Amino acid sequence: MKKEERISALVWLGQTIQSYPELNDALELAKQKNGFFTEEFSRLALNGIVTWLARPVLETWLDGFPEPAVTQKVGLVLAGNIPLVGWHDLMSVFASGNIACYKLSKSDEVLIDFLVNLLCEQFPLASTYFQKAERLNHVDALIATGSKTTASHFDYYFRTKPRLIRGSRSSLGFIYGFENQEELVPLCNDVMQYFGMGCRSVTKLLVPENYDFDLFFKALEKYRYLTDHYKFQNNAIYHKSIFLMNGDPFLDNDILMLRRENSLFTPPAVVNFEVYSSLDEAKQMVQNHKYELQCLVSHRGQFTGSIPFGTAQQPSIIDYADGINTLEFLRSIC
């Protein structure tokens, strides 16, 4: 397939997927296999992908990208923390004209398979670009996402190959203190969508001294229904018990727990926060997380280097994980 044919195939997928009759069955099966993949959040991920698959977006994204001189087999180790999180890598390899030899996360097999199979059924030539595998012994390059430990393992094991290795990242929310309840609702979307399990999920807040979390907790009420979700609730109960047994102070509104903690990373149902006394101190706190930070959000994107509340979970096609341009990596290996 030529580049234009690959673009047309992806455009067809974007135009078709949401109205495809079997999608509802795939969403239900995905939820059965992974309780965190609710229909609401799986559709949210699909909606984002559909925006990427518009022809003008794809043509701009791939503008000037050459056909590979030699087709490479690119190994992909896909994450599974949120629905379809590995699709961008698969799409990038296919769009670049290379072969995706991919290992699925057991947490996210159903929806990735559904998209690939649908694409290949409609465009049989596309099937030559997708090879599902359990082992990646004979690839020419690697793109992998995992924890710090697995990232180190991939980096060593594939040390003789071109590789793009991503580690664990998460996101920060900056609160000035003047925001009203309505203005904090989009921040709560950044915190609660996907149960806070994505790299673009806000898992830590920076707040001014003596900040009253009352308005933030009131803004969170739109997500009270998630307390009926058994896996999310089990996490909340477990970590609340740990905090109580250890005597660790925390704030709680029975939806989310807030604890004062330096770390950027938290389990579901917990968000950390730090207190700043000046904007310069806040900037230093952000700098401290430089190598593990995916997004920084603030009211209307006013804080330096931030994007607006409510946009963390709406990445564009060029909002690359870890800030590393996947297409440029693929260009470099061809």
Secondary structure, 3 states (H helix, E strand, C coil): CCHHHHHHHHHHHHHHHHHCCCHHHHHHHHHHHCCCCCHHHHHHHHHHHHHHCCHHHHHHHCCCCCCCCCCCEEEEECCCCCCCCCHHHHHHHHHHCCEEEEECCHHHCHHHHHHHHHHHHHCHHHHHHEEECCCCCCCCEEEEECCHHHHHHHHHHCCCCCEEEECCCEEEEECCCCCCHHHHHHHHHHHHHHHHCCCCCEEEEEEECCCCCHHHHHHHHHHHHHHHCHHHHHHHHHHHHHHHHHCCCCEECCCCEEEECCCCCCCCCEEEEEEECCHHHHHHHHHHCHHHEEEEEEHHHCCCCCEECCCCCCCCCCCCHHHCCHHHHHHHHC
